[in-house]
Amino acid sequence: MSKIGLFFGSFNPVHIGHFAIAGYMKEFTDLDELWFVVSPQNPLKKKSTLLSDRDRLYLVDLAIGGNPDMKSSDIEFNRSSPSYTIDTMALLTERYQQHRFVLVMGEDNLYTLHKWKNAEEIVKRFPIYIYPRPGTVKKENEQLEEVLRKARVLWVNAPLMDISGTFIRNGIKKGKNMSYYLNPAVWKYITEMHFYE
């Protein structure tokens, strides 16, 4: 039975920070594969700056290339929006009974877990692998503590990545060469399609 890490995100666009984390999770934990679950809309984020779902998925596929240890997933695309992690995890578990699933997330997301739909069910059913995020501060919250007490959390000492989609999108908008932060195939497609300009 394979252990699959699910890395949820808008990936707008997918960048080297995402892949550094994904690669570290794959190589330095017990995960067999890592799947990028491209979210059509994060209920906690504004939708206005998102590229289309299919474009973001295509960029993830370009970045993955032929890597057999990583896959993209569009499982959330054909479901009612906004999509919720618990619903997606339940569907994946049903569809891929030969796999065990683990949530991969940044420390910042861990501290918002109490706001997620059915958070207690998530932590009961799925382990969570956490990577550090620069400048993250945990605010005292009773609801959060209650959820975390029941969670199976593995802290993974992945490198700190202070690169964001916002930084890349803003750079492109200002006419900067942002190729240093993106897979070459991803950068080529973004420039050809004039995304984020």
DOLO-473596 format. One line per 3 residues: their letters; for each residue x, y, z of C-alpha. Coordinates in pm, whole numbers, plus 32768, in hexadecimal, padded with zeros to 4 digits. Layout:
a> X/Y/Z ~ ...
END
This chain:
msk> 8000/8000/8000 ~ 809D/8147/7F8C ~ 80A5/8279/8069
igl> 8048/83B0/7FA5 ~ 8081/8515/8018 ~ 7F74/8606/7FA4
ffg> 7FF5/8765/7F6E ~ 7EC4/8848/7F40 ~ 7EE2/89A1/7EAC
sfn> 7E7A/8A98/7DA5 ~ 7FDB/8A85/7D0D ~ 7FAC/8BDB/7C71
pvh> 80AE/8BA1/7BE2 ~ 8168/8A6A/7C55 ~ 82D0/8AD0/7CA8
igh> 841E/8A47/7D1E ~ 83B7/8A77/7E8A ~ 8298/8981/7E5C
fai> 8384/8885/7DBC ~ 8493/88AD/7EC1 ~ 838F/8859/7FCD
agy> 82F7/873E/7F00 ~ 844C/86A7/7EB8 ~ 84B5/86BE/8023
mke> 8372/8617/8096 ~ 83A3/84FF/7F9B ~ 8513/84C0/7FE7
ftd> 8525/84FD/815E ~ 83DE/8464/81DC ~ 8334/8314/81A8
lde> 825D/8391/8085 ~ 8261/82C0/7F48 ~ 81CD/83D0/7E6C
lwf> 815E/8538/7E82 ~ 8027/85B5/7DCF ~ 7FE6/8724/7D87
vvs> 7E70/8757/7DB9 ~ 7E1E/8891/7CF5 ~ 7D03/894C/7DA1
pqn> 7C08/8A0B/7CD0 ~ 7BBF/8AF5/7DF1 ~ 7C3D/8B02/7F53
plk> 7B12/8B67/802A ~ 7BFD/8C48/80F4 ~ 7C93/8CFF/7FC6
kks> 7C0F/8DF8/7EC8 ~ 7BDF/8D67/7D6C ~ 7C28/8E9E/7C9A
tll> 7D9E/8E60/7C5C ~ 7D7E/8CEF/7BFD ~ 7DDD/8C70/7AA5
sdr> 7CDF/8B7A/7A1C ~ 7CD9/8A24/7AC3 ~ 7D56/8970/798A
drl> 7E74/8A66/7954 ~ 7EF1/8A38/7AB9 ~ 7ED5/88BD/7A9A
ylv> 7F94/88C7/7950 ~ 80AB/8995/79F3 ~ 80C4/8890/7B0B
dla> 80DB/877B/7A05 ~ 81ED/883B/794E ~ 82AE/8860/7A94
igg> 8288/86EE/7AEC ~ 8303/8685/7993 ~ 8357/8513/7999
npd> 838B/84F6/7B12 ~ 82EA/83A6/7B71 ~ 82D4/8406/7CE3
mks> 81EB/852C/7CAA ~ 8094/8557/7C0E ~ 7F93/8667/7BE1
sdi> 7E28/863D/7C3F ~ 7CF9/86F7/7BB9 ~ 7C0B/863D/7C9F
efn> 7B7A/8782/7D25 ~ 7B2C/8817/7BCF ~ 79E1/876A/7B8E
rss> 7953/879A/7CE8 ~ 7885/88B5/7D72 ~ 7953/89E3/7DD2
psy> 79DC/8A35/7ECA ~ 7A78/88E0/7F02 ~ 7AC9/8864/805E
tid> 7BF2/878D/80BE ~ 7B25/868F/8183 ~ 7A44/864A/8055
tma> 7B6C/8624/7F6A ~ 7C26/8540/805C ~ 7AF1/8465/8087
llt> 7AC8/8449/7F0D ~ 7C37/83F5/7ED5 ~ 7C2E/82EE/7FE9
ery> 7AFF/824D/7F46 ~ 7B90/825E/7DE7 ~ 7CF0/81E6/7E3C
qqh> 7CC4/80DE/7F47 ~ 7E22/8058/7EFF ~ 7EBA/819B/7F8A
rfv> 7ED5/823F/80DF ~ 7EC3/83B9/80D7 ~ 7F7C/84C0/81A0
lvm> 7F3E/8637/819C ~ 8071/8709/8151 ~ 8054/8874/81BC
ged> 8110/89A3/8232 ~ 8121/8A07/839E ~ 804B/8B3B/8351
nly> 7F2D/8A5D/82D7 ~ 7F47/897E/8409 ~ 7EF2/8AA9/84E3
tlh> 7DAF/8AEA/8420 ~ 7D3D/897F/8439 ~ 7C26/89CC/8530
kwk> 7B7E/8A9D/841D ~ 7B72/8979/832A ~ 7A35/88B7/82E5
nae> 7A2D/877B/83C1 ~ 7B8C/87BA/8448 ~ 7B66/86B4/8558
eiv> 7B07/85AE/8456 ~ 7C37/8608/8382 ~ 7D2D/85DE/84A1
krf> 7C85/849D/8512 ~ 7CA1/83FA/83BC ~ 7DE3/8485/8329
piy> 7F45/84CB/83A5 ~ 7FCE/8628/8359 ~ 8135/866F/82EF
iyp> 8196/87D6/833A ~ 82AC/88A6/829F ~ 8323/89F0/833A
rpg> 82BC/8B40/82A9 ~ 8386/8C7D/82EB ~ 82EE/8D74/83DD
tvk> 81CF/8C94/8447 ~ 8140/8CED/859B ~ 8051/8C0A/8653
ken> 7F39/8CCC/86FD ~ 7EA1/8C3B/8835 ~ 7D52/8BA3/87E1
eql> 7C8E/8AA3/88AB ~ 7BDD/8A0D/877D ~ 7D2B/89E1/86CC
eev> 7DC9/893B/87FC ~ 7CA2/884C/8812 ~ 7CD3/87E4/86A6
lrk> 7E4F/87C8/86C5 ~ 7E34/86EA/87FA ~ 7D8D/85E2/8722
arv> 7E72/860C/85F3 ~ 7F8D/8527/8588 ~ 8089/862F/851D
lwv> 81E4/85E7/8495 ~ 82C3/871B/8491 ~ 83AB/8705/8365
nap> 84E4/87DA/8368 ~ 84C4/8843/81FD ~ 8585/8979/8189
lmd> 84DB/8AC6/81CA ~ 8449/8B4B/8086 ~ 83F3/8CBA/8077
isg> 8371/8CBB/7F11 ~ 8204/8CF8/7ECA ~ 811F/8CFD/7D9D
tfi> 80CD/8E66/7DF4 ~ 823E/8EC6/7DE0 ~ 825E/8E1E/7C8A
rng> 811A/8EB0/7BFF ~ 817B/900F/7C75 ~ 82D5/8FEA/7BDB
ikk> 8246/8F82/7A8B ~ 8150/90A4/7A96 ~ 8277/9192/7AC5
gkn> 832D/90F8/799A ~ 8437/9047/7A6C ~ 84E1/8F06/79FC
msy> 844E/8E0A/7AF3 ~ 84E3/8CDA/7A44 ~ 85C9/8C9C/7B6D
yln> 84A0/8C30/7C40 ~ 83F1/8B4C/7B49 ~ 842F/8A09/7A8F
pav> 84AF/8A6C/7931 ~ 8385/89C9/7881 ~ 8295/8A80/7969
wky> 8341/8BCF/792D ~ 833D/8B98/77B3 ~ 81C8/8B51/77B1
ite> 8177/8C77/7897 ~ 8234/8D68/77B5 ~ 81A1/8CD5/7674
mhf> 8041/8CF7/7701 ~ 8085/8E4F/779D ~ 7FFE/8DD4/78EC
ye> 8002/8EC6/7A13 ~ 8078/8FEE/793E
END
